[in-house]
Amino acid sequence: MQPCFGQRSSSTKLHYDRFHVGQTWLDSKGDTINAHGGNIVYYKNTYYWFGEKRDRHHSLGVSVYSSKDLYNWKPEGLALAHSKDTTSDIAFGGIMERPKVVYNKKTKQFVMWFHVEVRGKGYGAAKVGVAVSKHITGPYQFIRSFRPNGNMSRDMTIFVDDNGAAYEIYSSRENYDLRIVRLTDDYLNVTTKDSLLFAKHREAPAIFKYQKKYYLITSGCTGWAPNAAALRVADNLYGPWKLLGNPLKGKDSNISFYGQPTYFFPVPASSGRLRKKSVQSQSQSPSPRFIYMADRWNPKNLKDSRYQFLPVTLTPQNEMPIEIKWQDSWQLN
């Protein structure tokens, strides 16, 4: 492989010193990073990236990688594997999508939520799955899958607020509705505090909090084909949510740079140095910086779907308070 600008290669190791957006991204072993639709957790001075492991067309479980700098990633194996029990909701042949891992400070457990589709049922199950582990890299133990309060749950994300309360935001009613439900204090189940946010046929939710306001980005529902992102803002997670438009700027921003949102990651402060905090919050930090994480899906070979990590510009005084500009490559500092 010929190294791209900003990489150093040798016969044994490839080293990145910046993000190369939308390009093939290799791990420390020289293999393509395989972690789609997921999130990043900062824990004990290390970043952990969770995502869907895929071959050309199948779900292979949830993978996890570790990094000290967000550029170079070491494979840590499968955090959650498909079950060998063919009667399980997560048996091989089914689908596990959009995995999100959060840490519960009360139970001292890592909890993974993800979209579950059952083997042989296509996208008809529309469930959410829950798994837990005492160790961030797993293995995670599958607890259950279900429909939150009887509602379909497909594309989803998990948000933990400043007070430790956690929420699932999920596409429901054949993706026509976007809903929110508060989780129980142990993050293992849902409460009845379940509400419709809006019915606009949106999916792929990603959310963050800044200066006491919540910012939610979603995509339209066009299958694997890219479309325009839409940003909404609210003072309360349960709304009302004000539509602000598309925060992406640059060539092909009308189709989200050929990508789809998955997560906003809050980068620890001080120009790439790791802030000494056990688990990073999803809300603002003293010097807030967020990375917009998106997937550039390749339906002909899902394993080769690429990643878009882009910086978020925060301008809360403006009519459009956040801006995500396309860059071919960039560095944290």
SULKAVEN-V195725 format. One record per backbone hydrogen bond with DSSP energy under -0.5 kcal/mol. NH is the residue of the N-H (numbers start at 1). CO is the residue of the C=O. If there is no record, write none. Layout:
# SULKAVEN-V195725
NH_CO ; NH_CO
This chain:
# SULKAVEN-V195725
3_1 ; 7_4 ; 8_15 ; 10_13 ; 15_8 ; 17_6 ; 19_330 ; 21_19 ; 21_328 ; 22_307 ; 23_20 ; 26_24 ; 27_31 ; 28_73 ; 30_27 ; 33_25 ; 36_52 ; 39_50 ; 41_48 ; 43_41 ; 43_46 ; 44_278 ; 45_277 ; 46_43 ; 47_67 ; 48_41 ; 49_65 ; 50_39 ; 50_48 ; 51_63 ; 52_36 ; 53_61 ; 54_52 ; 55_58 ; 59_94 ; 60_53 ; 62_80 ; 63_51 ; 63_61 ; 64_77 ; 65_49 ; 66_74 ; 67_47 ; 73_71 ; 74_66 ; 76_64 ; 79_62 ; 79_77 ; 80_62 ; 83_90 ; 86_84 ; 88_85 ; 91_88 ; 92_83 ; 93_94 ; 94_91 ; 95_117 ; 97_115 ; 100_113 ; 102_111 ; 104_109 ; 105_103 ; 108_104 ; 109_104 ; 110_133 ; 111_102 ; 112_131 ; 113_100 ; 114_129 ; 115_97 ; 116_127 ; 117_95 ; 120_93 ; 121_118 ; 124_121 ; 127_116 ; 128_146 ; 129_114 ; 130_144 ; 131_112 ; 132_141 ; 133_110 ; 138_135 ; 139_79 ; 140_79 ; 141_132 ; 142_140 ; 143_130 ; 144_130 ; 146_128 ; 148_146 ; 150_147 ; 151_148 ; 153_126 ; 154_171 ; 157_169 ; 159_167 ; 161_159 ; 161_165 ; 164_161 ; 167_159 ; 168_181 ; 169_157 ; 169_167 ; 170_168 ; 170_179 ; 171_155 ; 172_177 ; 176_172 ; 176_173 ; 177_172 ; 178_198 ; 179_170 ; 180_195 ; 181_168 ; 182_193 ; 183_166 ; 184_189 ; 187_184 ; 191_182 ; 194_192 ; 195_180 ; 197_178 ; 198_178 ; 200_198 ; 201_176 ; 203_219 ; 206_217 ; 208_215 ; 209_282 ; 210_213 ; 213_210 ; 214_234 ; 215_208 ; 216_232 ; 217_206 ; 218_230 ; 219_203 ; 221_201 ; 222_220 ; 225_222 ; 230_218 ; 231_245 ; 232_216 ; 233_242 ; 234_214 ; 239_236 ; 242_233 ; 242_240 ; 244_231 ; 245_231 ; 247_245 ; 249_324 ; 253_250 ; 255_252 ; 256_253 ; 257_252 ; 258_252 ; 258_255 ; 259_255 ; 259_256 ; 260_295 ; 262_293 ; 263_293 ; 265_263 ; 265_291 ; 266_264 ; 267_265 ; 267_289 ; 272_268 ; 273_270 ; 277_275 ; 280_42 ; 282_160 ; 288_285 ; 291_265 ; 292_290 ; 292_310 ; 293_263 ; 293_291 ; 294_308 ; 295_260 ; 296_306 ; 297_295 ; 301_298 ; 302_56 ; 303_55 ; 304_301 ; 305_302 ; 306_296 ; 307_23 ; 308_294 ; 309_307 ; 310_292 ; 310_308 ; 312_290 ; 313_311 ; 313_323 ; 314_312 ; 315_313 ; 315_321 ; 318_315 ; 321_319 ; 323_313 ; 324_247 ; 325_323 ; 326_249 ; 330_19
